[in-house]
C-alpha cells in the first residue's frame, strides 16, 4: 500500500519518498487515515515502527490545508519533540 492511498497530499507523498519512505509501516497505514479524519487515536507500537511520522504527516497536511484556506505563506514549520529521543539523549549524557 503506497502513502498516496492513505489520503496524504501529493506534496507530502513526494516529501516522504524523497526522505526514503516508499511504503507506510503498519502503524502508519492504520493511523494516518484516522488522524486525517480528525478522530482520536491511541497507538502502541515498537520503537522504530514509524509512530512519529504516523502523527506528523497528517498534522503537516492539516497545517498546509489551513494555511491555504487562510491564504497564509507556505513557509510554516512544525516542531515536534520526541520524548523517546529526549530520554535516549539524556541516557547518552549528551546535552539536549
C-alpha positions as CSV (number, residue, x, y, z in Angstrom):
1,X,0.0,0.0,0.0
2,X,1.6,3.3,-1.0
3,X,1.4,6.5,1.0
4,X,-0.7,8.1,-1.7
5,X,-3.5,5.6,-0.9
6,X,-3.8,6.9,2.7
7,X,-5.1,10.3,1.7
8,X,-1.9,12.3,2.0
9,X,-1.4,15.2,-0.4
10,X,0.9,14.7,-3.3
11,X,3.5,17.1,-1.8
12,X,3.7,15.0,1.4
13,X,3.9,11.8,-0.6
14,X,6.7,13.2,-2.6
15,X,8.5,14.5,0.6
16,X,8.2,11.1,2.2
17,X,9.6,9.4,-0.9
18,X,12.5,11.9,-1.0
19,X,13.2,11.0,2.6
20,X,13.4,7.3,1.7
21,X,9.9,6.3,2.8
22,X,8.3,4.4,0.0
23,X,5.6,2.4,1.8
24,X,3.9,3.1,5.2
25,X,4.6,0.8,8.1
26,X,1.6,-1.0,9.6
27,X,1.1,1.7,12.3
28,X,1.3,4.4,9.7
29,X,-1.2,2.7,7.4
30,X,-3.6,2.3,10.3
31,X,-3.1,5.7,11.9
32,X,-2.8,8.2,9.1
33,X,-6.4,7.9,7.7
34,X,-7.8,8.2,11.3
35,X,-5.8,11.3,12.1
36,X,-6.7,12.9,8.8
37,X,-10.4,12.5,9.7
38,X,-9.7,14.3,13.0
39,X,-10.5,11.3,15.1
40,X,-8.9,10.5,18.4
41,X,-6.2,7.8,18.2
42,X,-4.0,5.9,20.6
43,X,-1.2,3.9,19.0
44,X,1.1,1.5,20.7
45,X,4.0,0.0,18.6
46,X,7.6,-0.9,18.9
47,X,10.3,1.7,18.8
48,X,11.3,2.5,15.2
49,X,7.9,1.5,13.8
50,X,7.1,4.9,12.5
51,X,4.7,6.3,15.1
52,X,6.1,9.8,14.9
53,X,5.5,10.0,11.1
54,X,2.1,8.4,11.6
55,X,1.1,11.5,13.5
56,X,3.3,14.2,11.9
57,X,2.4,13.6,8.3
58,X,-1.3,14.1,8.8
59,X,-0.6,17.1,11.1
60,X,1.5,18.7,8.4
61,X,-1.3,18.2,5.9
62,X,-3.8,19.8,8.2
63,X,-1.4,22.8,8.7
64,X,-0.9,23.0,4.9
65,X,-4.7,22.9,4.3
66,X,-5.3,25.6,6.9
67,X,-2.6,27.8,5.5
68,X,-4.1,27.6,2.0
69,X,-7.6,28.4,3.4
70,X,-6.3,31.4,5.2
71,X,-4.1,32.4,2.3
72,X,-1.0,32.5,4.5
73,X,2.6,31.9,3.4
74,X,3.5,28.2,2.9
75,X,6.7,28.5,4.9
76,X,5.2,27.2,8.1
77,X,7.2,24.8,10.2
78,X,6.2,22.1,12.6
79,X,8.4,21.4,15.6
80,X,7.8,18.1,17.4
81,X,9.6,16.9,20.5
82,X,10.0,13.2,20.9
83,X,10.1,12.0,24.5
84,X,11.9,8.9,23.4
85,X,14.6,10.9,21.7
86,X,15.0,13.1,24.7
87,X,15.3,10.1,27.0
88,X,17.9,8.5,24.7
89,X,19.8,11.7,24.5
90,X,19.9,12.1,28.3
91,X,20.9,8.5,28.7
92,X,23.9,9.0,26.4
93,X,24.9,12.0,28.5
94,X,24.6,14.4,25.6
95,X,23.2,17.9,26.2
96,X,19.7,18.5,24.9
